Amino acid sequence: MQQFQKRFVLFVLFVIPLVAYLFFASGINNFGRLPVVNPQPIQAPSIELHNKITILGFLGNQVALKKAFSSNLNEKIYKRFHEFKDFQVVLYFDPSEQSVVDELRLQLGELVDLSHWYFLPATKDQVQEVFVSLSPTDQLNADGGSNYVFIIDKDQLVRGRTSDDSEYPFPRYDATSVADLSKYMVDDVKILLAEYRMALKKNNGR
């Protein structure tokens, strides 16, 4: 009986996690590509998006109230992917909030290397122009910011879930929701990274 229990424990500890890993890994590979939301390349002020995988968001003029937004993004997305050399996070903020942003950067910088995280000042008109190109059906909040963040690929195209058959058929992710970031955005960034990795292997194999 004890021998059986030992074998069962070993099975649970080693075999089941391996099966789970293979299942989820195959799911990502079978997905293939993350849909292109907008065929027009996104232009953004003061930052180079070409050849970068960018998480793009907007803090507005109430940055102090967006600490949960920034913390969630850091914990669930940036820490997981920032070591990929082509990955970056870009957050725009109202220029009047520079001192608050400086403090936020210091706080986040104590937790992780922020060399691929950019806080950029932008006017309300500049932010509005970018946001409309990202999500024509949504509007900025009254503070000129948004709870949503977007995935931009290396060709400056918005990527995300668009099918009505998807559990989460939206091309943007609510950074105030840990569940949205953990359950959906993490998977979608993985899919995009896998897409580029497979393309690189294919090109090198020629």
Helices and strands as residue ranges (DSSP letters): H 2-10, I 11-15, H 16-31, E 36-38, E 53-60, G 63-66, H 67-73, I 74-78, H 79-81, E 87-93, G 95-97, H 98-109, E 117-121, H 124-134, E 148-152, E 158-159, E 173-174, H 178-180, I 181-185, H 186-204
